[in-house]
Amino acid sequence: MRSWSTFMGRRFSSFFTGAAAVLVACSVAAAQERDRPRDRTGDQGQSPAQTRAPADAPNARMVALVRSGGTVIMSKGVESVTRIAAGVYCIKPEAATGIDPLTAVAVVSVEYFYSLYNEVTVQWARRGHGCGNNRFGVYTLADKNLDTVYTFSNAVGFVVYVP
């Protein structure tokens, strides 16, 4: 018959071995998360003319990929993208698109590579954005402290799309 201390010693040994395996697996997952590349250049030293390229979006009347900070990487049907405050962007469609921002619907999404953080979001504001009636308003927000408090931020890359 086994003694109680031998029995408990084996149980604790199994527990700590399992806990160590879980810790190693989590560490590997965290290391892989850090290995994913991001754009760290921001807007430094690059003008929109140097980086803007036409977007291949056959079914879009207007689309733009915007780097954190506001530089347009590629676009179609976009006359201008202007940041009027931290995390507040105004996107003006080209007149030839026939898009009226008062009646058109925009779709926005965060872009990972051109965002500086994981905890970010982007929102389209139909009204009250301060951009005027001839522009779309886009808000970008980040939770830098991981405390579920999102604040307006220029650290978010995004895509805006109007079908």
C-alpha positions as CSV (number, residue, x, y, z in Angstrom):
1,M,0.0,0.0,0.0
2,R,1.3,3.4,-1.0
3,S,1.8,6.1,1.6
4,W,-0.2,9.2,1.5
5,S,2.9,11.4,1.0
6,T,4.0,9.3,-2.0
7,F,0.5,9.5,-3.5
8,M,0.3,13.3,-3.0
9,G,3.8,13.8,-4.3
10,R,3.0,12.2,-7.6
11,R,-0.2,14.2,-7.9
12,F,1.6,17.5,-7.4
13,S,4.4,16.4,-9.7
14,S,1.8,15.7,-12.5
15,F,0.1,19.0,-11.8
16,F,3.3,21.1,-12.0
17,T,4.4,19.2,-15.2
18,G,1.0,20.1,-16.8
19,A,1.2,23.7,-15.6
20,A,4.7,24.0,-17.0
21,A,3.5,22.7,-20.4
22,V,0.7,25.2,-20.5
23,L,3.1,28.0,-19.6
24,V,5.5,27.0,-22.4
25,A,2.6,26.9,-24.9
26,C,1.4,30.3,-23.9
27,S,4.9,31.7,-24.2
28,V,5.3,30.3,-27.7
29,A,2.0,31.8,-28.7
30,A,3.0,35.2,-27.3
31,A,6.3,35.1,-29.1
32,Q,4.5,34.3,-32.4
33,E,2.2,37.3,-31.8
34,R,5.2,39.6,-31.6
35,D,6.7,38.1,-34.7
36,R,4.0,39.4,-37.0
37,P,5.3,42.3,-39.0
38,R,3.8,45.8,-38.8
39,D,4.7,49.0,-40.5
40,R,6.8,51.1,-38.1
41,T,7.6,53.9,-40.5
42,G,4.5,55.9,-39.9
43,D,4.3,59.1,-42.0
44,Q,7.9,60.1,-41.5
45,G,9.6,61.3,-44.6
46,Q,6.9,60.1,-47.0
47,S,4.5,62.3,-48.9
48,P,1.2,61.1,-50.3
49,A,2.5,61.4,-53.8
50,Q,5.3,59.0,-53.0
51,T,3.1,56.3,-51.6
52,R,-0.3,56.6,-53.3
53,A,-1.1,53.9,-55.9
54,P,-4.3,52.9,-57.7
55,A,-6.4,50.3,-56.0
56,D,-7.7,47.3,-57.9
57,A,-11.3,47.3,-56.7
58,P,-13.5,46.6,-59.8
59,N,-16.9,46.8,-57.9
60,A,-16.1,49.8,-55.8
61,R,-16.9,53.4,-56.7
62,M,-14.6,54.6,-53.9
63,V,-12.0,52.7,-51.8
64,A,-8.9,53.8,-49.9
65,L,-6.2,52.1,-47.8
66,V,-5.0,54.6,-45.3
67,R,-1.9,54.2,-43.1
68,S,-1.9,55.2,-39.4
69,G,-1.4,59.0,-39.4
70,G,-3.4,59.5,-42.6
71,T,-1.2,58.8,-45.6
72,V,-3.1,57.1,-48.4
73,I,-1.4,54.0,-49.6
74,M,-3.8,53.1,-52.5
75,S,-7.1,54.4,-53.6
76,K,-9.8,54.6,-56.2
77,G,-12.3,57.4,-56.5
78,V,-10.8,59.4,-53.6
79,E,-10.0,63.1,-54.1
80,S,-8.5,63.6,-50.6
81,V,-8.1,62.3,-47.1
82,T,-7.6,64.9,-44.4
83,R,-7.1,64.4,-40.7
84,I,-8.9,67.3,-38.9
85,A,-8.2,66.1,-35.3
86,A,-6.6,63.1,-33.5
87,G,-8.4,60.1,-35.0
88,V,-10.8,62.0,-37.1
89,Y,-10.5,61.7,-40.9
90,C,-12.4,63.3,-43.7
91,I,-12.6,61.5,-47.0
92,K,-13.7,63.4,-50.1
93,P,-14.8,61.3,-53.1
94,E,-13.9,62.4,-56.6
95,A,-16.7,64.2,-58.4
96,A,-16.7,61.7,-61.2
97,T,-17.8,58.9,-58.9
98,G,-21.2,60.5,-58.4
99,I,-21.0,59.6,-54.7
100,D,-23.1,61.8,-52.3
101,P,-21.8,61.3,-48.7
102,L,-25.2,62.3,-47.4
103,T,-26.9,59.3,-49.1
104,A,-24.2,56.8,-49.7
105,V,-23.2,54.1,-47.2
106,A,-19.5,53.5,-46.4
107,V,-17.9,50.4,-45.0
108,V,-14.8,50.7,-42.9
109,S,-12.4,48.2,-41.4
110,V,-9.1,48.2,-39.5
111,E,-6.0,47.2,-41.4
112,Y,-3.5,45.2,-39.3
113,F,-0.1,46.0,-41.0
114,Y,-0.6,49.8,-40.9
115,S,-2.0,49.9,-37.4
116,L,0.4,50.2,-34.4
117,Y,-1.6,48.3,-31.9
118,N,-3.9,45.2,-31.7
119,E,-6.7,46.8,-29.7
120,V,-7.9,49.3,-32.3
121,T,-11.2,50.1,-34.0
122,V,-12.5,52.3,-36.8
123,Q,-16.0,53.7,-37.2
124,W,-17.8,55.5,-39.9
125,A,-19.7,58.6,-38.7
126,R,-22.7,59.5,-40.9
127,R,-23.3,62.9,-39.2
128,G,-21.7,65.2,-36.7
129,H,-18.1,64.4,-37.7
130,G,-17.1,68.0,-38.6
131,C,-16.1,67.2,-42.2
132,G,-19.0,68.9,-44.0
133,N,-21.6,67.5,-46.3
134,N,-19.3,66.5,-49.1
135,R,-17.0,64.2,-47.1
136,F,-17.2,61.0,-45.2
137,G,-16.2,61.1,-41.6
138,V,-14.1,58.2,-40.2
139,Y,-13.1,57.8,-36.5
140,T,-10.1,55.7,-35.5
141,L,-9.7,54.7,-31.8
142,A,-7.2,52.7,-29.8
143,D,-7.0,51.1,-26.4
144,K,-3.3,51.7,-25.7
145,N,-3.4,50.7,-22.0
146,L,-5.6,47.6,-22.5
147,D,-8.1,48.8,-20.0
148,T,-11.1,48.8,-22.4
149,V,-11.0,52.6,-22.7
150,Y,-10.7,53.5,-26.4
151,T,-9.6,57.1,-27.3
152,F,-9.2,58.8,-30.6
153,S,-5.9,57.8,-32.1
154,N,-3.8,58.4,-35.2
155,A,-2.2,54.9,-34.7
156,V,-4.9,53.0,-36.7
157,G,-4.6,52.0,-40.4
158,F,-7.9,51.5,-42.1
159,V,-9.8,50.8,-45.3
160,V,-12.9,52.7,-46.4
161,Y,-15.1,51.3,-49.1
162,V,-18.2,52.7,-50.9
163,P,-19.9,50.2,-53.3
